[in-house]
């Protein structure tokens, strides 16, 4: 089930990142603020779940800085060597795929471009539902 298309294309929650080996400090350092929030059906969580876009997480993981910070963090947390090796292997695979994308002249979007596209998508959805902007 993990290899299904819906699983490989979904964005990450904080819990997903922690499962992948991230810590809250690594999330704050390499990702910063979440991309968006999903609503949660619980009376104490009115703000919703923090969601990070998959592409942004993978770009952060593919950096050499993340690999060194993760290795230091993993040793401090006494993670099993198998888990450290599996995560480092995933990081190297992401780095190789990123390098292949650059060689193929596929431009990776910056954070500002991702935010702009998200805002443009929200406006398109609002227009489709019948909302109009003040100037129209």
Rosetta silent file (secondary structure, phi, psi, omega in degrees, C-alpha in Angstrom):
SEQUENCE: XXXXXXXXXXXXXXXXXXXXXXXXXXXXXXXXXXXXXXXXXXXXXXXXXXXXXXXXXXXXXXXXXXXXXXXXXXXXXXXXXXXXXXXXXXXXXXXXXXXXXXXXXXXXXXXXXXXXXXXXXXXXXXXXXXXXXXXX
SCORE:     score description
SCORE:     0.000 S_00000001
   1 L     0.000  -28.187 -179.383    0.000    0.000    0.000 S_00000001
   2 L   -67.014  -26.248 -176.705    2.922    2.356    0.596 S_00000001
   3 L   -87.296    0.992  179.667    3.919    2.156   -3.049 S_00000001
   4 L   -66.432  158.065 -176.590    0.560    3.303   -4.352 S_00000001
   5 H   -62.768  -36.680 -179.129    0.447    6.529   -6.312 S_00000001
   6 H   -68.407  -31.401  179.241   -1.610    8.319   -3.672 S_00000001
   7 H   -75.286  -37.194 -175.972    0.936    7.462   -0.974 S_00000001
   8 H   -79.227  -14.724 -178.981    3.983    8.549   -2.978 S_00000001
   9 L  -107.324    0.373 -177.238    2.480   11.911   -3.945 S_00000001
  10 L   -80.084  153.886  177.666    1.014   13.019   -0.625 S_00000001
  11 L   -81.020  172.211 -172.774    2.490   15.839    1.406 S_00000001
  12 E  -106.705  140.430  168.705    3.928   15.337    4.890 S_00000001
  13 E   -91.533  173.127  177.524    2.562   16.078    8.340 S_00000001
  14 H   -61.622  -39.754  179.641    4.874   16.678   11.288 S_00000001
  15 H   -62.667  -38.883  177.198    4.235   13.081   12.405 S_00000001
  16 H   -62.564  -42.427 -179.902    5.289   11.807    8.963 S_00000001
  17 H   -65.420  -40.938  178.163    8.515   13.795    9.167 S_00000001
  18 H   -62.304  -36.907  177.506    9.267   12.477   12.655 S_00000001
  19 H   -66.247  -33.517  179.541    8.769    8.943   11.318 S_00000001
  20 L   -76.079   -5.745  178.325   11.232    9.699    8.506 S_00000001
  21 L   109.656   -1.821  177.602   13.890   10.609   11.091 S_00000001
  22 L   -71.556  160.232  169.697   13.404   14.361   11.345 S_00000001
  23 L  -119.102  168.783  177.971   13.322   16.128   14.700 S_00000001
  24 H   -62.040  -34.622  177.914   11.391   19.277   15.574 S_00000001
  25 H   -66.403  -42.463  178.341   14.675   21.189   15.489 S_00000001
  26 H   -65.199  -38.598  178.126   15.500   19.889   12.001 S_00000001
  27 H   -61.655  -46.631 -179.871   12.000   20.793   10.808 S_00000001
  28 H   -63.891  -40.302 -175.685   12.375   24.330   12.133 S_00000001
  29 H   -73.123  -43.023 -172.588   15.883   24.728   10.706 S_00000001
  30 H  -100.199  -23.250 -178.442   15.368   23.307    7.209 S_00000001
  31 L  -112.548  -32.991 -179.355   11.665   23.791    6.503 S_00000001
  32 L    69.690 -134.417 -175.956   10.530   26.649    8.731 S_00000001
  33 L   -72.578  147.041  179.868    6.869   27.489    8.486 S_00000001
  34 L   -65.365  160.006  179.478    4.427   24.920    7.136 S_00000001
  35 L   -79.236  -39.068  176.713    3.053   25.246    3.601 S_00000001
  36 E  -162.053  176.943  179.470   -0.576   24.885    4.631 S_00000001
  37 E  -125.356  142.169  174.030   -2.812   23.341    7.278 S_00000001
  38 E  -100.639  139.920  178.321   -5.357   20.559    7.032 S_00000001
  39 L   -67.795  147.938  179.310   -8.461   20.729    9.205 S_00000001
  40 L  -123.889  137.055 -178.936   -8.707   18.233   12.052 S_00000001
  41 L   -88.886   70.186  178.133  -11.948   16.983   13.523 S_00000001
  42 L  -147.811  134.157 -172.693  -10.998   17.508   17.166 S_00000001
  43 L   -67.723  -21.401 -179.806  -12.301   20.188   19.489 S_00000001
  44 L   -90.565  -14.156 -178.441   -8.877   21.017   20.967 S_00000001
  45 L  -110.632   79.454 -178.857   -7.070   21.403   17.664 S_00000001
  46 L   -78.882  -19.282 -177.080   -8.728   24.393   16.048 S_00000001
  47 L   -84.498  -23.753 -179.893   -5.637   25.331   14.023 S_00000001
  48 L    92.728  176.925 -179.357   -5.330   22.035   12.125 S_00000001
  49 E   -85.235  139.353  174.559   -2.383   19.862   11.130 S_00000001
  50 E   -76.028  132.928 -179.620    0.764   21.421    9.728 S_00000001
  51 E  -124.387  132.900  177.676    1.452   20.138    6.216 S_00000001
  52 E  -113.612  135.408 -178.118    4.741   20.386    4.329 S_00000001
  53 L   -67.508  138.093 -176.944    4.881   19.915    0.564 S_00000001
  54 H   -55.740  -45.865 -176.020    6.602   16.716   -0.514 S_00000001
  55 H   -62.570  -40.082 -179.910    8.860   18.422   -3.054 S_00000001
  56 H   -67.294  -39.094  178.430   10.128   20.940   -0.505 S_00000001
  57 H   -64.720  -44.621 -178.952   10.849   18.192    2.039 S_00000001
  58 H   -66.057  -36.145  176.167   12.700   16.130   -0.542 S_00000001
  59 H   -65.156  -41.166  178.165   14.759   19.136   -1.636 S_00000001
  60 H   -64.654  -42.921 -179.011   15.714   19.830    1.974 S_00000001
  61 H   -66.499  -27.399 -176.886   16.596   16.167    2.547 S_00000001
  62 L   -81.252   -3.116 -179.421   18.771   16.062   -0.558 S_00000001
  63 L   -82.178  149.371  178.345   21.082   18.800    0.713 S_00000001
  64 H   -65.836  -33.275  179.389   24.483   17.988    2.189 S_00000001
  65 H   -62.892  -41.250  178.663   23.713   20.278    5.140 S_00000001
  66 H   -65.570  -41.612 -178.955   20.660   18.190    6.052 S_00000001
  67 H   -60.742  -43.946  179.921   22.636   14.958    5.806 S_00000001
  68 H   -68.990  -40.201  178.554   25.313   16.200    8.193 S_00000001
  69 H   -65.688  -38.868  178.483   22.744   17.677   10.615 S_00000001
  70 H   -64.992  -42.695 -178.679   20.735   14.443   10.520 S_00000001
  71 H   -62.040  -44.974  177.771   23.833   12.325   11.187 S_00000001
  72 H   -62.100  -44.916 -179.801   24.792   14.419   14.214 S_00000001
  73 H   -64.507  -40.715 -178.314   21.208   14.337   15.475 S_00000001
  74 H   -65.494  -39.117  178.265   20.872   10.583   14.922 S_00000001
  75 H   -67.531  -38.017  179.150   24.031    9.858   16.904 S_00000001
  76 H   -66.397  -35.694 -179.025   22.854   12.106   19.715 S_00000001
  77 H   -85.055   -4.457 -178.863   19.486   10.311   19.781 S_00000001
  78 L    58.229   47.169  175.888   21.140    6.877   19.644 S_00000001
  79 L   -71.155  149.943  178.069   19.129    5.735   16.637 S_00000001
  80 L   -61.018  143.560 -178.497   19.815    2.181   15.454 S_00000001
  81 H   -57.733  -33.010 -179.938   22.528    2.017   12.770 S_00000001
  82 H   -63.721  -40.259 -179.344   20.102    0.348   10.329 S_00000001
  83 H   -69.058  -39.629  177.272   17.737    3.310   10.534 S_00000001
  84 H   -62.508  -45.840 -179.717   20.580    5.799   10.086 S_00000001
  85 H   -62.970  -41.723 -179.659   21.856    3.879    7.056 S_00000001
  86 H   -63.577  -41.973 -179.991   18.365    3.649    5.523 S_00000001
  87 H   -68.550  -42.308  178.447   17.798    7.386    5.936 S_00000001
  88 H   -64.214  -36.310  176.285   21.241    8.270    4.572 S_00000001
  89 H   -63.805  -43.676  177.888   20.609    5.994    1.577 S_00000001
  90 H   -62.022  -39.737  179.568   17.290    7.770    0.933 S_00000001
  91 H   -63.347  -44.039  179.854   19.064   11.147    1.193 S_00000001
  92 H   -65.254  -39.078  177.651   21.701   10.091   -1.355 S_00000001
  93 H   -63.935  -40.908  177.229   19.013    8.773   -3.740 S_00000001
  94 H   -63.854  -39.222  179.591   17.151   12.076   -3.490 S_00000001
  95 H   -65.122  -41.900  178.930   20.373   13.958   -4.171 S_00000001
  96 H   -64.605  -41.653  179.111   21.080   11.835   -7.251 S_00000001
  97 H   -67.418  -35.137  177.182   17.552   12.339   -8.602 S_00000001
  98 H   -65.046  -42.260  178.816   17.849   16.088   -7.977 S_00000001
  99 H   -64.914  -36.142  177.579   21.140   16.160   -9.896 S_00000001
 100 H   -66.405  -37.491  176.786   19.529   14.226  -12.755 S_00000001
 101 H   -63.383  -40.769  179.447   16.713   16.789  -12.889 S_00000001
 102 H   -66.189  -37.855  178.457   19.244   19.599  -13.120 S_00000001
 103 H   -67.136  -29.370 -179.618   21.082   17.793  -15.918 S_00000001
 104 L   -84.621    7.386  179.502   17.803   17.419  -17.790 S_00000001
 105 L    61.243   33.610  173.933   17.312   21.220  -17.593 S_00000001
 106 L   -95.497  121.903 -175.221   14.193   20.920  -15.468 S_00000001
 107 L   -82.467  130.811  176.560   13.959   23.977  -13.278 S_00000001
 108 L   -87.408  132.834 -177.070   13.168   23.420   -9.604 S_00000001
 109 L   -72.222  143.567  174.993   10.737   26.003   -8.218 S_00000001
 110 L   -79.639  169.016  179.250   11.840   28.347   -5.470 S_00000001
 111 H   -61.471  -39.916  179.617    9.835   28.739   -2.262 S_00000001
 112 H   -64.235  -39.582  178.639    8.423   32.076   -3.458 S_00000001
 113 H   -66.664  -37.229  177.944    7.240   30.523   -6.732 S_00000001
 114 H   -64.301  -45.450  179.195    5.550   27.675   -4.848 S_00000001
 115 H   -62.504  -44.243  179.941    3.728   30.145   -2.586 S_00000001
 116 H   -60.623  -43.012  179.051    2.688   32.279   -5.581 S_00000001
 117 H   -65.692  -37.478  177.688    1.307   29.218   -7.384 S_00000001
 118 H   -63.726  -42.357  179.411   -0.606   28.150   -4.274 S_00000001
 119 H   -65.973  -42.445  178.780   -2.187   31.603   -3.980 S_00000001
 120 H   -62.487  -38.854  177.916   -3.048   31.632   -7.679 S_00000001
 121 H   -64.479  -39.745  177.453   -4.657   28.198   -7.308 S_00000001
 122 H   -62.009  -41.843  178.156   -6.745   29.448   -4.372 S_00000001
 123 H   -64.208  -40.223  178.539   -8.011   32.374   -6.461 S_00000001
 124 H   -63.264  -41.111  177.810   -8.892   30.024   -9.324 S_00000001
 125 H   -64.376  -40.504  179.412  -10.840   27.792   -6.947 S_00000001
 126 H   -65.254  -41.407  178.456  -12.666   30.818   -5.521 S_00000001
 127 H   -64.698  -37.805  179.228  -13.580   32.046   -9.010 S_00000001
 128 H   -64.595  -30.878  178.969  -14.837   28.579   -9.929 S_00000001
 129 L   -83.864   -3.713  176.608  -17.135   28.684   -6.891 S_00000001
 130 L   107.030   -3.639  177.484  -18.564   32.031   -7.952 S_00000001
 131 L   -74.683  144.210  178.862  -16.523   34.462   -5.863 S_00000001
 132 L  -123.457  149.549  177.065  -15.370   37.544   -7.679 S_00000001
 133 L   -79.819  156.548 -175.441  -12.530   39.922   -6.972 S_00000001
 134 L   -58.273  -29.196 -175.350  -13.431   43.585   -6.249 S_00000001
 135 L   -85.185    0.641  179.731  -12.110   44.877   -9.570 S_00000001
 136 L  -109.195    0.000    0.000  -14.378   42.645  -11.702 S_00000001
